Amino acid sequence: MRFGKTTRTVAAMFFTLQMILYMAVVLYAPSLALNAVTGLPTWASVISLAFVCTFYCSLGGLKAVLWTDVFQALLMYVTIIAVVVKVCIIMGFKEVHDIASEGGRIIFGNFSTDLTQRYTVWNTVMAGVLFSFHTFGTNQAQIQRMLSVGSLKKAQHALFLSLPLILVFNLFTFWDGVVIYSLFHDCDPMKDPNVNLNSADQLMPYTIVKLFSHIPGLTGLCISGVFSASLSTVSSAVNSLTAVTMEDFIRPYCFCQRLSESWMAFIAKILAVGYGGLTLLLTFIVANFRGVIEASNVVFGMVGGPVLGIYMLGMFSKTANEPGTLIGLAAGFTINAWMGFGSYFAKAYVPALPQSLEGCPSNSSSAIFLNTTEEIFVEGGLEAMGLTQDEERYVFPVYRMSFMWFPFIGAIIVMIVGYIFSFLLSFCIDVPDIKPQTMSPFVRNLYFKSENAAEGTKAICPEVEMSEKKGNENHTGSANNCHTNIAMTES
């Protein structure tokens, strides 16, 4: 409604690309976990996980996604809370905090403006804000949940209720990292030859096995929590990709719009299976990144940031038009893709925090836990062991930039370039009038009068205008439905 059919189609293509890449990331992560726990080959785990998730998504649609998400979320909470509580019982909260602080793992005040530093207050807050804007405001995988509750008020209540739950989840996730470091601060499993972990993403399941192996069933329950995080994301993505493909690519451009609903449902199931298979193939690409966090942020920065820039332009700028916005989108995506893939291939040096092997027993890493009373074998102090990296090798400065800045850069480029070209092109082309209901409520109240807003509502709700002219009460229900749809769209 704000820009046109072309922009909608292009944005849908970018969303499809982003979700396929992102699914490949989250599909690979739990496979590392299963490999660390059972020794099952990573790719066998990837294939089995993709098959299970694709199977129930293709059968159940949105209902299957939502109900499985509920149970998977419960498992995720049980896992992250159990690890923190268990380690704090063993070592004590104060000792956990002191060890992590001494090792440089708890840093709240890094206000450095150096763009090459991995994590600072500035890039963390900026990336978090943009990620939330994109996820809850523009991502169809989340929007489909809001639309499923039935009304604007229910969607708003659901969002407000989710805020404390998300906060608790993030806090325990961060503390999982702290307690895991405190547990292995003098015997890093990544360096211990007796452990031989392939990736830092395997530390969580390794810790779960060490902590809960003596309690029947609890290890499996916690490992399933790690898998739940992946399954809930992949299932939502598969379902949303299927919906976007049907509504934005098949129905508008294909004869399929004349097919029956049963045939359309069958096509949707085929699409779900196809997206599951495509994700499986792309998993080979993300496996080469240094970590799951880096891979997910690069994908989001490359696609999610520019798509968010489109929404920001459309909601807050009267000057923006479709041709200018598409030019801005192309510029933002191209630059972000160049930075993301460039940093991946350049493999710039990343300074490592101290790691130690001083407390490792010589016979087996399992001796860290001496007895059933769960006392931890601690010997010696913390000694920094830097990674051997070639710091002197020249890397193009842009490739050394922290990936946390990628979403911000992509969104800003789209907004600036899109605004400039929209302004210039407005002198050369005819720009359609802007409907007030397509703008942010703040901008609408600032630039449009109330009567114009009412006229814009009538323009997309013929039932309202018809009922006012004829005085026919039969149109009241359809008019109310139309107003509800407008409210949901504005939100």
ZAZA-641947 format. One record per residue: x, z negated, y negated of N, C-alpha, C in turn; residue in one letter. Coordinates in steps of 0.1 Angstrom, whole numbers, plus 5000, padded with zeros to 4 digits. Example, Ala and Ser with C-alpha at 12.3 -4.5 7.8 and 13.67 -1.06 7.14 Angstrom:
BEGIN
513249225057512349225045513249225033A 512849295022513749295011512949215000S 
% end
This chain:
BEGIN
500850005012500050005000500850004987M 502049944988502849934976503750054974R 504250114984505150224983504650354989F 504150345002503650465008503950465023G 503450575029503650585044505050605048K 505850675040507250705044508050575044T 507850495034508650365034508250275045T 506950275048506450195059507150245072R 507150375075507750425087509250395088T 509950415077511350385077511650245079V 510850155072511050015074510749975089A 509750035095509450005109510650055118A 511250165115512450215122513550115121M 513850055109514849965108514549835115F 513349795114512949675122513149695137F 512749805142512949835156514449825160T 515249885152516749885154517249735154L 516849665144517249525143516849445156Q 515649455160515149365171515749405184M 516049535186516649575198518049525199I 518849535188520149475188520149325189L 519149255182519149115183518749065197Y 517849135204517449105217518649105226M 519549205224520749215232521649095231A 521649045219522448925216521948805224V 520648775222520048655228519848675243V 519848795248519848815263521148775269L 522248805262523648785267523948635267Y 523448555257523848415255523548335268A 522348325273522048235284522748285297P 523048415298523848465309525148405310S 525848375299527048305298526848165304L 525748105300525447965304525347965320A 524548055325524448055340525748075347L 526548165341527848185347528748065347N 528647985336529447865336528947755346A 527647755349527147655357527147695372V 526847815375526647855389527747945394T 528548005385529448105389528848245392G 527548255390526848385391527448485381L 527748605385528348705375527448715363P 528048735352527248735339526248855339T 526648965344525749085344524649075354W 524849005365523748975374522748895367A 523148795359522248705352521548785341S 522248875334521648955323520449035329V 520749105340519749195346518549115351I 518749005358517648925363516748865351S 517448815341516748765329515848865322L 516448985320515749095314514549135322A 514649135335513549175344512449075343F 512748945344511648845343510948855330V 511648855319511048855306510248985304C 510749095308509949225306508749225315T 508849165326507649155336506449085329F 506648965325505548885320505048935306Y 505948995298505549055285504649175287C 505049265297504249385299502949355305S 502749235312501549205318500549135308L 501149045300500248945293500148975278G 501049055272500949075258501148955249G 500448935238500648825229500248695235L 499248695243498848565249499948505258K 500548595266501648555274502848505266A 503148565255504248525247503948395241V 502748365235502548245228502448125238L 501848135249501748025258503147995265W 503848095268505248065274506148005263T 505948055250506747995239506547845238D 505247795240504947655239505847575250V 505747615262506547545273508047565271F 508447675267509847705264510347615253Q 509547595242509947515231510147365236A 509247325244509347185249510647165257L 511047265265512247255273513447255264L 513447335253514547345244514747205237M 513647145233513747015226514246905236Y 513746905248514246815258515846825260V 516246945260517746975263518546925251T 518246965239519146935228519146785225I 517946715227517846575224518546495235I 518446545248519046465259520546465258A 521146575254522646575253523146475242V 522446475231522846385220522646245224V 521546205229521246075233522146025244V 522446105254523346065265524746035260K 525346125252526646105247526745985238V 525745965230525745845221525645715229C 524945715240524845595249526245575255I 526945675259528245655265529245615255I 529345675244530445645234530045565222M 528745565219528245495207528245595195G 527245585187527045675176528245675166F 528745555163529745545153531045605158K 531345585170532645645176532445795176E 531345855179531145995179531346055165V 530745985155530946025141532346015137H 533045915140534445895136535345995142D 535246025155536046125162535846265156I 534546295153534246425148534846445133A 534746335126535246335112536746355112S 537446275120538846285121539346425125E 538546485134538946625139538446735129G 537846705118537446805108536246875112G 535346815120534146885125532946855116R 533046755108531946715099532346745085I 531946845079532246885065531046915057I 530746835047529546855039529846915025F 531046905021531346935007532247055005G 532247155013533147265011532447365001N 532747344988532147434978533047544974F 533947584983534947694980534147824977S 534747894967534148024964534848144971T 535748104980536548214988535548274997D 535348404996534348485004534848495018L 536148475021536748495034536548375043T 536248255037536048135045534848145053Q 534948105065533848125075532548065071R 532647935068531447855064531647775052Y 530847795042530947705030529447675026T 529347575017527947545013527247665007V 527947745000527247854993526747965003W 527648005012527148115022526248055032N 526347925036525447875045524047865040T 523947805027522647795021521947935019V 522848025013522248155010521848235023M 522648225033522248295046520948225052A 520848095051519748025056518448055049G 518548065035517348095027516848235030V 517848335030517448475033516948495047L 517548425056517048435070515648385071F 515248275064513948225065512948315058S 513348365046512548465039512248585048F 513248635055513048755063512248725075H 512448605082511848575094510348545092T 510048465082508648415080507848505071F 508548595064507848685054507748825057G 508748875066508749025068508849065083T 509148965091509448995105508148995113N 507849115119506549125126506449025138Q 507548995144507548895155506948765151A 507148725139506648595134505248625127Q 505048735120503848765114502648775124I 502948825136501948835146501448695150Q 502248595150501748465153500748415142R 501148435129500248395119498848465119M 498948595122497648675123496848635135L 497448575145496648535157495848415155S 496148335145495348205144494048225138V 493748335131492348375127492048365112G 492748285104492448275090493748235083S 493648255069494748225061495148075061L 494047985060494247845060494947795072K 494547845084495147805096496647845097K 496847965092498248015092499147935083A 498647895071499347805062499647665069Q 498547615075498747485082499847495093H 499747595100500747615111502147625106A 502347695094503647695088504147565083L 503247485077503647355072503947265083F 503247275094503447185106504847225112L 505147345111506447395118507647345110S 507547315098508747275090509447155095L 508747035097509446925103509946945117P 509247025125509747055138511047135138L 511047235129512347315127513447235122I 513147145113514247055108514846965119L 513946905127514446825138515246905147V 514747025151515447105160516847145155F 516947175142518247215136519247095136N 518746975132519546865132520146825145L 519346835156519846795169520746905174F 520547035170521447145174522847115168T 522847085155524147055149524846935156F 524046835159524646715165525046735179W 524446835186524946875199526446915198D 526746995188528147045186529046925183G 528546825175529446715172529646625184V 528646605192528846515204529646585214V 529546715216530346785226531846785222I 532146795209533446785204534046645207Y 533246545203533646405205533946375220S 533146435229533346415243534646475248L 535046595243536146665248537246675237F 537346585228538246605216539646605220H 540046535231541446535235541646615248D 540646695253540846775264539846895263C 540146985255539247095252539047185264D 537847205269537547285280537947435279P 538047475266538447615264539947635266M 540647525266542147535268542547475281K 541747405288542047335300542047445311D 543247465318543247565328542447535341P 542147405342541247365354539747395352N 539447425339538047455336537847615335V 538647675327538647825326537347875322N 536847825310535647885304535948025298L 535048115299535348245293534948255278N 534048175274533548185260533148045255S 533248025242532847895236531347875238A 530547985240529147975242528747905255D 529747885263529547815276529747665276Q 530147615264530447475263529147385265L 528047435260526747355261526347335276M 526247445284525947425298526947345306P 528247365302529347295309529147145306Y 528747105294528546965291527346915298T 526246995299525046945306525346915321I 526146995327526546975341527346845342V 528246825333529146705334528346575331K 527346585322526546465319525446425329L 524846525335523546505342523646545357F 524846585362524846635376524546525386S 524646395382524346285391522846255391H 522046315382520646295382519846415388I 519246405399518646515406517546585397P 517746715395516746795388516946805373G 517646705367517846705352518746815348L 519746845355520646955352519947095351T 519147115361518347235361517347245350G 516747125347515747125335516447155322L 517647105320518347125307518847275307C 519347325318519847465318518647555315I 517447525320516347605318515947595303S 516347485296516147485282516947585274G 518247605279519047705273518447845275V 517947865287517347995290516048015281F 515347905279514047915272514247965258S 515347925251515647975238515748125238A 516348185248516548325249515148395252S 514548345262513248405267512248405256L 512048305248511048295238511348405227S 512648425224512948525214512748665219T 513248695231513148825237511648865239V 510848765244509448805247508648835234S 508948755223508348785210508748915205S 510048945207510549075202509949195209A 509949185222509349295230507949315227V 507149215225505749225222505549285208N 506349245198506249295184506749435183S 507749475191508249615191507249705197L 506549665207505449745213504349765203T 503949655196502849665186503249765174A 504549745169504949835158505049975163V 505550005174505650135179504250205181T 503250125186501950175187501250205174M 501450115164500650125152501350215141E 502650215142503450295131503950425136D 504050445149504650575153503750655162F 502950595170502150665180500750695174I 500050595170498650615165498650715153R 499450695143499350785131499850935133P 500750955143501351085144500951155157Y 500251085166500151145180498651155183C 498351245193497051265197496451145204F 497351045207496950925215495950845207C 495750875194494750795187493350835192Q 493250935200491950975205491750925220R 492750855225492650805238491850675238L 491350635250490650515252491550395251S 490950275249491750155247492450115260E 491950155271492650125284493850205285S 493850335281495050415281496050365271W 495550325259496550265249497250145255M 496450055262497049935268498049975278A 497850085286498750125296500050175289F 499950255278501050295271501850185265I 501150075260501849965255502749895266A 502149885278502949825289504149905292K 504050035292505250125294506250105284I 505850095271506750065260507549935262L 506749835266507449705268508549705279A 508249785289509249795300510449885294V 510149985287511250065281512149995271G 511549905263512349825254513149725261Y 512649665272513449575280514649645286G 514449765291515649845296516649885286G 516149925274517049955263517949845259L 517249725258517949605254519149575264T 518849595277519849565287521049655285L 520849785281521949865279522849825267L 522149785256522849745244523649605246L 523249535256523949405258525449425261T 525849545266527249575268528049575255F 527349615244527949615231528249475225I 527149395225527349265219528249175227V 528449205240529349125248530749125242A 531149225234532449235229532649155216N 531649095210531749005198532448875202F 532948805192533648685195532748565198R 531448575194530548475197529148515194G 528148445199526748485197526348465183V 526848365176526448335162526948455154I 528148495156528748615148527848735150E 527648765163526848885166525448885160A 524748775161523448765155523448785140S 524448725133524448735119524848875114N 525748935122526049075118524849165119V 524049155130522849235132521849205121V 521649075118520649045108521149095094F 522449085091522949125078522849275077G 523049355088523149495087521749555085M 520649495091519349545090518349455083V 518349325086517449235080517549215065G 518849215060519049195046518449315038G 518749435042518249555035516649555035P 516049525047514649525048514049425039V 514649305038514149205029514249255015L 515249325011515449384998514249474994G 513649545004512549635001511349544997I 511149435005509949355002510149284988Y 511349244985511649174972511349274960M 511849394962511549504952510049524950L 509349534961507949564960507049454955G 507449334958506649214954506949174939M 508149194934508549134921508849234911F 508849364914509249464904508149574902S 507649594890506749694887507449834886K 508749834883509449954881509750024894T 509949954905510250014918509250114923A 509750224928508850324934509450374947N 508750454954509150484968510450564969E 510650664962511950734963513150654960P 513050574949514150484945514450384955G 513350324960513550214971514150274983T 513750394987514450454999515950474997L 516250514985517750534982518450404983I 517850294977518450164978518550114992G 517550145000517650105014518750175022L 518850305019519950375025521350325021A 521450285008522750235003523050095010A 522050015010522249875015522649875030G 521849965038522149965052523550025055F 523850135048525150195050526350105047T 526250035036527349945032527449825042I 526349775046526349655055526849695069N 526449815073526849865086528449885086A 528849945075530349965073531049835074W 530549735067531249605067531149535080M 529949545087529849475100530649535111G 530649665112531449725123532949725119F 533149735106534549735102535249595105G 534549485102535049355105535249335120S 534249395128534349385143535649455148Y 535849575144536949655149538349605143F 538249555131539549505125539949375131A 539049285136539349165142540249075133K 539849045121540648975112540848835117A 542048775113542448645117541448535112Y 540948455121540048345117540848215120V 541148135110541848005113541047915122P 541647855132541047765141541247625138A 540147545140540347395139541147345150L 541647215148542547165158541947145172P 542747175182542347165196543447085203Q 543047015213544046925220543846925235S 544946905242544946885257545546755261L 545846675252546646545255545946455265E 544546455264543846365273543446425286G 543846545289543446615302544246555314C 543546505324544246465336544846585343P 545846565350546646675356545946735368S 545146655375544546715388543346795385N 542346745378541046815376540346775364S 539746865357539046835345537846735348S 537346735360536246645363536646495362S 537946465362538346325361538146275347A 537646355338537346295325536346185326I 535446195336534446095338534946015350F 535445885347536145815357535245755368L 534145705364533345635374531845645370N 530945585378529545595376529145515364T 529945425358529645355346529845445334T 530345565336530345675326531245635315E 532445575318533445545308534245675307E 534645705295535345835293536845815292I 537545895300539045885300539645935287F 540245845279540745885267542245835267V 543145935264544545895264545245975253E 546045905245546745965234545845995222G 546346065212545646095200545346235199G 544746275188544346415185545546485179L 545846595185546946675180546446825178E 546746875167546347015164547147105172A 546447205178547047315185546447445180M 547147505171546647625165546647745174G 545747835173545747955181546848055177L 547448115186548448215182547848345178T 547848365165547248485159548348545150Q 548148675148549048745139548448745125D 548848635117548348615104548848725094E 549948775097550548865087550049005088E 549349045098548849175100547849205089R 548049325082547149355070545749395075Y 544749345069543349375071542749405058V 541949515057541249545045540449425040F 540549385027539949265023538449255026P 537649365026536249355028536049315043V 536849355052536749325066537049175069Y 537649105060537948965062536848875056R 535848935050534748855044533948795055M 533448675052532648595062531348675064S 530948675077529748755080528448685075F 528648555070527448485064527048545051M 527848625045527448695032526748825034W 526848885047526249015049524749025045F 523848935049522448945045522248945030P 522948865023522848855008523348985002F 524449035006524949165001524049275003I 523449285015522549395018521249395010G 520749275008519449255000519749284986A 520849234980521249264966521449414963I 522149474972522449624970521149704970I 520249674979518949744980518149714966V 518149594962517449564950518049634937M 519349624936519949684924519949834924I 520349894935520350044936518950094936V 518050024943516650074943515950064929G 516249954922515749944909516250054899Y 517550074899518150164890517650304893I 517650354906517150484909515650494906F 514850394909513450394906513250414891S 514050354883513950364868514250504864F 515350564869515750694865514750804870L 514250784883513350884888511950874882L 511650764876510350754869510150854858S 511250904852511151004842510951144847F 511251164861511251294866510051314876C 509451214881508351224890507151144886I 506051184891504751104889504750984898D 504650864892504550744900503150694900V 502550674912501150624913501050484906P 499850454902499550324896499750214906D 500150104902500449984911499149904912I 498749874924497549794926497949644926K 497349564918497749424916497849344929P 496949374938497049294951498249324959Q 499049424956500249444964501449374958T 501249304947502349234940502349084944M 503449024942503448874943502448804934S 501848704939500848634930501448594916P 502748554916503348514904503448634894F 503948744899504048864891502648914887V 501648904896500348954893499748874882R 499948744882499448664871500148684858N 501348724859502248744847501948874840L 501648984848501549114842500149174843Y 499349124851498049184852496949084848F 495949144842494849054838493849034850K 493048934849492148904860491249014863S 490749084853489749184856490449304863E 491749334860492449434868492549394882N 492849264884493049224898491649234906A 490549204899489249224905489049364909A 489349454899489149604902490049644914E 491249594915492149624926491549584939G 490849464939490249414951489149504955T 488349554946487249644949487749774955K 488949814950489449944954489749944969A 490049834975490349834989489249764997I 488149714990487049654996485749724992C 485449844996484249904992482949824995P 483049745005481949655009481549574997E 482549514989482249434978481549504967V 482049624964481449704953480049744957E 479849784970478549834974477549724974M 477949604979476949494979476549454965S 477549464955477249424942476249524935E 476449654939475549754933474149744939K 474049734952472749734959472149594960K 472949494958472349364960472049334974G 472649404983472349394998473149285004N 472449185010473149065016473849105029E 473449215035474049255048475449285047N 475949305034477349345033478249215030H 477549105030478348975027479448945037T 479048965050479948935060481149015060G 480949155058482049245058482949225046S 482249185035483049155022483949035024A 483348935031484148815033485348845042N 485148925052486248965061487249035053N 486849125044487849205037488649115028C 487949015021488748915013489748835021H 489248805033490248725042491448805046T 491248945048492349025051493249045040N 492649055028493549065015494348935014I 493748825016494448695015495648685024A 495348725037496448725047497548825043M 497148945037498149035033499048985021T 498348915012499048865000500048755005E 499548665015500448565019501648615026S 
% end
